[in-house]
Amino acid sequence: MRRKLIAANWKMNKTIDQARSYADGLRGRAGELNAVDLLIVPPFFAVPAVARALAGTPVAVGVQNVYYEESGAFTGEVSATMSAEAGATVALVGHSERRHVFGESNATVARKFTAVLAAGLTPILCVGETLDERESGRAEQVVDTQIGSALDGHGADEAIRAVLAYEPVWAIGTGRTASPDDAGVMHRFIRSRVSERYGPEIAERIRIQYGGSVKPENAAALLAIEDIDGALVGGASLEVNSFVEIALAAPGA
């Protein structure tokens, strides 16, 4: 059985003190959430503080972005190795805001994905289509291209270390959410493409999250879908109780 992974992507929110306070609050409730895996992805400067505050709990800590080079004259960038030393065990790769706000191409995302694996971190590869791409019937093509550009060239032993996250761009921060049925269709498609690349055993083991305006009110319906293996939560993860409510909405939690 694939355990649900509920991840809090804080984006550019919370000071270090605020992050530490949140982590302390979550630590007090972590015992309620043994049936799911939890991940906090704070701004980079808060990673060490959050990692220390959550030490000894099963809650993982990640980073929102890495650069694909190990070191060098890349002002403002942070490597995957630096992220691991700061306390992260997971890294988001190709989040829609990195793709559509900062202009990251599939090729750039693929290099970052490789760097994260090389550093021993778990990559969460984010994929998803824009509203125009969905309405023009290209959603599956776009998502498959994004998956292939990162996974192709990696063997099954590396692919199984990754998590995939389907986040329709049109549903992120807009209050709109893909219906459970629509999300389920895309998740099944993604799993089928993993199966074609690596076989059904790998496809059944790999986790595929949903992201896009997930909140306590819709979490249960989304997480009940067989092929949805968790949630990548944005705004609704900024408050401990809201995040915990989403995690508790998972079947069996």
Residue, then its C-alpha position, 0 to 999 in steps of 0.5 A: m500500500r502506498r502511504k499518503l504523503i501530505a506536504a506543506n509548501w509554504k512558498m515565500n511565507k513565514t519568518i524563521d521565528q514564525a516557522r519555528s513556532y509552526a513546527d513546535g505546534l505541529r510537533g505537538r499534534a504529530g502523534e495524531l497523524n501516524a497513518v500518513d507521511l508529513l512533509i514541511v517545505p519552508p523557505f530555505f533560510a527556515v529549513p535548519a530551524v524547522a528541521r531542528a524543531l521537528a527532530g525526533t518526529p517522523v515529519a520530513v523537511g524539504v526545500q522548494n528549489v535547488y540549482y543543478e550545479e554543485s557549486g560555482a559562480f551562481t549568485g543567489e542559487v543553492s545546491a542540492t548538497m547545501s540543502a541536504e546539509a541544511g536539514a532537507t531530505v526532499a526537494l521540490v522540482g519544477h513547481s508550476e511557479r518555477r516553470h511559469v513565473f521564473g521561466e524554467s524549461n523542461a530541460t532545466v527541470a530535468r537537470k535539477f531532478t538529476a542533481v537532487l537524486a545525486a545528492g541523495l534527496t527525494p525529488i518531488l517532480c511537479v507536472g501540470e497543464t495550463l488552462d489553455e493547454r487543457e481546453s485545447g486537448r493537450a493536457e495529457q501531452v504536456v504532462d507526459t512531456q514534463i514527466g519524460s523530460a525528467l525521468d527518461g535517462h534514469g533507471a527504475d532504481e532512481a525513478i522509484r526514489a521520486v514522488l510525482a505531483y500533479e498540479p494543474v496550473w489553472a487550479i493553483g492559488t485560484g480557488r479552483t480545484a480539479s474535480p476528484d474525477d478529473a484529478g483521478v483521470m490524470h493520476r491514472f494517466i500518469r501512472s500508466r506512463v510510468s508503467e510503460r517506462y518502468g513496468p507495472e511494479i514500479a508504477e504501483r509503488i511510486r507516489i503521485q500527489y495532487g496539488g492545486s487549491v487543496k483545503p480541508e473542505n475538499a481534501a477528503a474527496l480528493l484523497a479518497i481517489e485510489d491513484i491520488d497518493g497525497a497532497l501538495v498543499g499551498g495556502a491551506s498549509l500555512e496554519v497548523n490546524s488547517f494542515v492537520e485537518i487535511a492530513l486527517a482527511a486521508p483514508g485511514a487517518 
